[in-house]
């Protein structure tokens, strides 16, 4: 395997395409137009990285599908965990979500984030 190093800038990513990470049935509001621009996909699908974005909406995720580290680029996200605890995240903040976590996401401003997922 040959190593790759590259600078990641939002404007250098590929054209956004509809995201399939979160099932449409998880959205509890009308808007579910999530998009992703991937800039790295491991051949075996075990690691992915890119930019994800979504307009304001709300979604309940009974079991988060991947381990994910993300950095908010723009917008605001409120996460409520299964115990009812809430945290708010905005530009420049970094968070980690572990696979299998139950949570509700409320996106209050159009959200853009860098992400890296691992299965």
One Martini backbone bead per residue (centre of mass of N, CA, C, O) as a GRO file, in nm:
protein
  119
    1UNK     BB    1   0.095   0.037   0.023
    2UNK     BB    2   0.042   0.366  -0.049
    3UNK     BB    3   0.098   0.665   0.065
    4UNK     BB    4  -0.101   0.957   0.172
    5UNK     BB    5  -0.067   1.316   0.128
    6UNK     BB    6  -0.302   1.585   0.207
    7UNK     BB    7  -0.477   1.869   0.163
    8UNK     BB    8  -0.773   1.988   0.323
    9UNK     BB    9  -1.034   2.138   0.129
   10UNK     BB   10  -1.349   2.220   0.060
   11UNK     BB   11  -1.291   2.313  -0.253
   12UNK     BB   12  -1.141   2.014  -0.331
   13UNK     BB   13  -1.379   1.853  -0.345
   14UNK     BB   14  -1.607   1.674  -0.453
   15UNK     BB   15  -1.898   1.633  -0.565
   16UNK     BB   16  -2.183   1.619  -0.424
   17UNK     BB   17  -2.364   1.351  -0.264
   18UNK     BB   18  -2.574   1.146  -0.152
   19UNK     BB   19  -2.629   1.021   0.154
   20UNK     BB   20  -2.620   0.676   0.333
   21UNK     BB   21  -2.573   0.658   0.645
   22UNK     BB   22  -2.860   0.770   0.709
   23UNK     BB   23  -3.160   0.676   0.737
   24UNK     BB   24  -3.457   0.818   0.648
   25UNK     BB   25  -3.616   0.701   0.903
   26UNK     BB   26  -3.455   0.893   1.116
   27UNK     BB   27  -3.617   1.125   1.025
   28UNK     BB   28  -3.830   1.382   1.202
   29UNK     BB   29  -3.814   1.554   0.943
   30UNK     BB   30  -3.848   1.670   0.621
   31UNK     BB   31  -3.544   1.721   0.618
   32UNK     BB   32  -3.289   1.506   0.415
   33UNK     BB   33  -3.036   1.667   0.254
   34UNK     BB   34  -2.777   1.486   0.245
   35UNK     BB   35  -2.422   1.540   0.192
   36UNK     BB   36  -2.123   1.415   0.013
   37UNK     BB   37  -1.752   1.453   0.012
   38UNK     BB   38  -1.517   1.243  -0.098
   39UNK     BB   39  -1.141   1.183  -0.033
   40UNK     BB   40  -1.166   0.890   0.123
   41UNK     BB   41  -1.138   0.530   0.038
   42UNK     BB   42  -1.112   0.236   0.135
   43UNK     BB   43  -1.106  -0.056  -0.027
   44UNK     BB   44  -1.268  -0.208   0.228
   45UNK     BB   45  -1.447   0.031   0.381
   46UNK     BB   46  -1.319   0.106   0.679
   47UNK     BB   47  -1.245   0.400   0.555
   48UNK     BB   48  -1.360   0.746   0.577
   49UNK     BB   49  -1.346   1.072   0.402
   50UNK     BB   50  -1.485   1.417   0.445
   51UNK     BB   51  -1.780   1.597   0.350
   52UNK     BB   52  -2.065   1.703   0.536
   53UNK     BB   53  -2.419   1.791   0.471
   54UNK     BB   54  -2.702   1.982   0.628
   55UNK     BB   55  -2.991   2.085   0.692
   56UNK     BB   56  -3.223   2.162   0.886
   57UNK     BB   57  -3.290   1.910   1.143
   58UNK     BB   58  -3.417   1.584   1.253
   59UNK     BB   59  -3.264   1.291   1.425
   60UNK     BB   60  -3.299   0.945   1.497
   61UNK     BB   61  -3.038   0.728   1.637
   62UNK     BB   62  -3.029   0.404   1.753
   63UNK     BB   63  -2.752   0.322   1.569
   64UNK     BB   64  -2.456   0.400   1.506
   65UNK     BB   65  -2.279   0.284   1.214
   66UNK     BB   66  -2.011   0.433   1.324
   67UNK     BB   67  -1.702   0.552   1.368
   68UNK     BB   68  -1.667   0.913   1.455
   69UNK     BB   69  -1.482   1.191   1.341
   70UNK     BB   70  -1.541   1.550   1.394
   71UNK     BB   71  -1.552   1.875   1.223
   72UNK     BB   72  -1.677   2.180   1.244
   73UNK     BB   73  -1.732   2.430   1.001
   74UNK     BB   74  -2.057   2.473   0.998
   75UNK     BB   75  -2.286   2.551   1.222
   76UNK     BB   76  -2.537   2.357   1.417
   77UNK     BB   77  -2.527   2.109   1.693
   78UNK     BB   78  -2.755   1.889   1.866
   79UNK     BB   79  -2.695   1.645   2.118
   80UNK     BB   80  -2.887   1.360   2.228
   81UNK     BB   81  -2.881   1.125   2.444
   82UNK     BB   82  -3.024   0.843   2.596
   83UNK     BB   83  -3.024   1.025   2.883
   84UNK     BB   84  -3.076   1.348   2.784
   85UNK     BB   85  -2.813   1.466   2.708
   86UNK     BB   86  -2.672   1.783   2.609
   87UNK     BB   87  -2.494   1.906   2.311
   88UNK     BB   88  -2.309   2.171   2.162
   89UNK     BB   89  -2.204   2.248   1.818
   90UNK     BB   90  -1.939   2.422   1.640
   91UNK     BB   91  -1.713   2.588   1.497
   92UNK     BB   92  -1.409   2.391   1.554
   93UNK     BB   93  -1.538   2.148   1.667
   94UNK     BB   94  -1.480   1.830   1.829
   95UNK     BB   95  -1.602   1.489   1.766
   96UNK     BB   96  -1.716   1.170   1.905
   97UNK     BB   97  -1.864   0.865   1.768
   98UNK     BB   98  -1.989   0.564   1.859
   99UNK     BB   99  -2.067   0.272   1.777
  100UNK     BB  100  -2.417   0.228   1.872
  101UNK     BB  101  -2.520   0.493   1.936
  102UNK     BB  102  -2.770   0.676   2.094
  103UNK     BB  103  -2.943   0.950   1.915
  104UNK     BB  104  -3.004   1.306   1.874
  105UNK     BB  105  -3.032   1.526   1.600
  106UNK     BB  106  -2.997   1.892   1.588
  107UNK     BB  107  -3.019   2.106   1.317
  108UNK     BB  108  -3.011   2.470   1.323
  109UNK     BB  109  -2.779   2.488   1.106
  110UNK     BB  110  -2.617   2.459   0.846
  111UNK     BB  111  -2.417   2.169   0.804
  112UNK     BB  112  -2.056   2.134   0.827
  113UNK     BB  113  -1.821   1.850   0.794
  114UNK     BB  114  -1.566   1.679   0.896
  115UNK     BB  115  -1.477   1.331   0.825
  116UNK     BB  116  -1.414   1.011   1.006
  117UNK     BB  117  -1.448   0.668   0.937
  118UNK     BB  118  -1.502   0.351   1.121
  119UNK     BB  119  -1.562  -0.011   1.135
   0.00000   0.00000   0.00000
